[in-house]
Amino acid sequence: MTSIDILGLGGVAVDDLLYVDAYPPADAKTVVTRRERHCGGLTATALVAAARLGAACGYAGALGTDGLSDFAIQALAREGIDFAHLRRDAAVQPLYSTIIIDQARRTRNVFVDLSGASGAAVDWPAPEVIQACRVLFVDSIGPEGQLRAARLARAAGIPIVADIEATGPHLTPLIEAVDHLILSWEFARQFTGAAGPEQAARALWGKQRQAVVITDGERGCWTVAAAAPDQVAHQPAFQVAVVDTTGCGDVFHGAYAAGLVRGLGVGERVRLAAAAAALKATRAGGQAGAPTLAEVDQFLRQAES
């Protein structure tokens, strides 16, 4: 069986970016000045980020036989993502977004088609595939399948890193099953009703956890970890010239998972993830902006000097 450090089962997306001089009013036409297609998605971008940091990553969710799926597979394969355990199903396609970018106001409107998205399947991959990886990466696409995979990983003592953005009672069992829970403050506030990120980290802590990390962009992130569950550590955000924040959260998650594979302590993992996300913010694109390990190491050395 192929050796996989990080196995992902969740969201893969294809984004069509349409650039216009100004977003049109109702019933009007406008000229598209540039068109781009990118691969994205929570799990897909996290896997790319981790792969660029040296982790061997694989995807074992479901994709289709259509052109969008082919595009995503080719884009991820170029990053070294292993598709040995991919399920292909003609009824499935990636999450598909059309994003209108207003170049004058620097705003965007996102139109998402979720009709064919599958993510994790309830009967795929085989238990031995999940139990052979070193880290399982889950998100909220296909929650029943994600929960199945998480339970198999927990039974085998495999750490689980989660990137959850959707709310709802059907996701609560999955959130409870995760031992490395990394959430944005926006989501954590909705889920817990906490007054701040520190309070949210405490509210989400439980004996089943190894770490809870709440991220909040330029304010940094807050962590509760098993070594000192009564304390909340704050990692300030690195100060950079921001170009594009698309995918920063996904890169943070992937870098954290890569830190787990490397055997880093929780503080080092969070610092690595914060640095990778900061570097990503200085570059355009989601997956395209994910940094390499050499770039992150150099960035951290400069930050410490």
N, C-alpha and C positions, 0 to 999 in steps of 0.2 A: 504493500500500500504506500502511495506517495506520502512523504513526510510533509505535514502541514503545521506550521506554527499557529496561524490564526485562521479559523474557519468561519466564514460569514454566510448567512442564510437570508438576509433581508433585502432591502430596497436597492434596485438598480434603476436608474432613470436615463432618459434621453431628453436633452433640453435643446430646443430650437430657439436661438436668440435672434430677434429681429430689431435692428437699430433704426430709429426714426429721428428726424430732427425735432419733432414735437408730437406728443400723443394726441391723436385726432379727437375732436368732439363727436357726438353721436351722429350717425348717418353721413359721415364724411370719409373721404379717401385720403391716404397719405402715401408718400414714397418710402420704400424700404431702402435705406442707404447701405446697409451691410447685413449679411445673414451668416450665422455660424451655428454649427451643431456640436454639442458637447455631451460626453457621458457624465452622469452624476448619480445622485442617490446617497442616502445615509451610509449604508453598508459598503457600497461600491467605493465611495470616496475614502472611507476609513481604511479599507483594504489597500487602496493605492498609497495612502499616506504611510501605512505600516510597511508596505513593500519597499518604498523609497528609503525607509529607515533600516532596511536589512532583514525584515521578517519574511519568511516564506508563507504566502497567503493563498487561500483557496476559496472558491465560491461554490456552494452546494444548494442554492435555492433553485427556483424554476424560472426559465425564460422561454420565449417562443421560437417559432421557425420563421418569423417575419423579418423584414429589413431592419426594424428598430433593434430587435434582439441581436441580429448579426452585427450591427454597428457597435452595440455595447460590448459584446463578447470580444470583438476585434480590438476595441480601445483598451479593455482591461487586460487582454492577453499581452498587449504590447508592454504593459507594466509588470508582466511576470505573474499575473494571477492564474492560479491553477484551476482548470475547469474539468478535471477528471470526474468530479462527482456532480456535475450540472445535470439537472433534469430539463429536457426540452419538451414543451407541450404546445401544440398548435393553438390552444385556446388562451395562451398566456402572452403578454407582452410587457416590456418595461413600463414604469411610470413615464408618462409622456407630457412634457410641458412646452407650451409656447410662451416665450417671455418677450414682451415688448419693452424695449429700453428707450426712454425719452432722453436723448443726449443733451438737450438744453437744460432740463431740470434735474438731470441725473437721478431719475426715478425709474421704476420698472413695474410692470403689471404682469402677473403670472397667471396663466390659464392651464390648469392641470387636468389631465385625463387619467383617471385611476381605473378605468373599466377593465383592463386586462391584467392589472398588477396582481402578483401572487405572493412573492417572497417565499417564506418557509412553508413547506408542505407538511401535512400531518403524518405522512408515511414515508418521508424522504429527508435526508439520506438514511442509509442503514445505521443502526446504533453503533456499529464498530467504527464507522467513519467519524462520527461525532466524538467517540471516546478515544480516538487516536490523535486528535489535535491537541495542541498545548494551551490554546485559548479559544473559547467560543465567542463570536461576536453576534449579537442579536439586535434587532430593532423592532418597530411596531407593525411591520408589513407581514401579514400572515401570523397573527398572534397565537393561534392554536398550535401551529407548527413550531413557532419560536419557543413556546412553553414546553412542548414535548422535548425539543432539543436541549433546553436549559435543564430540565429534570434529568435527562440522560447524562449531561455533563456534570451536574452536581453529584450524581451517584458515583461517577468515576473520579471525583476530586479535581475536575478541570475548571479553572476560573472562567467566569462569564462576564464580559464587558457589554454594557447595554447603552444604546442611544435611542431613547424613547421621546417622541414628539407629540403623539396623539394621546388624547385623554379618553376615559370611559371605563366603566367597571370591568369590561372584558380584559383590560390590560393590567388590572391590579394583581392577579396571580403571577403574571410574568414579572412585574416589577418586584414582587416579593421573592421571586426565585433567583434574582440576580445578586451576585456578591460584589461586583464592581459596578456601581450605579453612578453614571455620569449624566447629569441633567442640566439643561439650561435653567437659569433663574426664572425665566418666563414660564416654562413648563412647571417647574417645582412650585412656583407661587400658586398656579392654578390647582395643582394636585394636592398641596398641603394646606393652603391658606396662610402660610407663614408670613411674618412681617418683613423678613429679610433673608438673604442667602444663608447666613450662619444658622438662623433658626430652622430653615428648611433642611439643611444638612443634618441637624440634630433630629428633626422629626422623621426623616427617612432612615435613620440609623436603626439597625436591628442586629441581633446576635448572628443572623445568617449572613451578614455583610463582612466583607474585607475592607471596603472603602466606599464612601459616598462623596462625590465631588459635584459641587454646584458652580457652574460657570456663568460669568456675567460680563462678557466682553472686556471693555477697557478697565473695568473695576477689578478684574482678576477672578480668582476662584477660591472656594472654601471647601476644606476637606475634613471629614471625620474618618479615622482609620482604626483598624482592630488593635493596633499597638497602643493607642491612647484614646479610647472611645469617648472619654469625657472632655476631650479637647477638640477645638476647631482650628485648623491651621489655614492661614491665608496666604495664597500665592499671588503677589501683585502681577498685573499684566505688564509685559515688556512694552516700552514706549517705542513705537515705530511710526513711519510715515505711511498711513493707510491708503491703499489704492483700491482694494476690493475685499470685502469681508465674506464673499460667497464661499461656503465650504469650510470656514474656519472651525466651526464646531465639529464637523466631521473629521477634519484633520486632527483636532485635539483628541478625539476618541481613538483614532487609529494610532496616533503616537503613544497614547497611554497604553494601548494593547501591546504595541511593540516594546515598550518599556517593561511590561510584564514578562514578555518572552526573554528579554535580556537579563531578567532577574534583578532589576532595580528596585530599591525601596520606594515606598509610596511617595515620599517627598520628591525623590529624583524623577519618578514617573510623571508626576504632575508638572514639575519644572520642564522636563523634556517636552511634554504635551503643550505647555504654554508657549515655549519657544517656537515649536513647529507651527502653532496657530498664528503666532505673531509674524513669522516669516511669510506664511501664506497670505496674510493681510497686506503685505507689501507688493503682491503680484496679482495680476488679473487672472480670473478663472478659478474654478473649484479644484478639480483634480490637477489641472495644469500647473497650479501654483503651489502644490505640495512640495516641501523641500526635501533634499537628500540628507542622509545622516551626516555627511561631511559638512554640509551647509549649517545644519543645526549645531554641530559641535563647535564650528568656528564662531557662530553667533553667540553661543554661551560663553566661550572663552573671552570674547570681546566684552560681553556684559559683565563679566567678573573682573575685568582689568580696570 
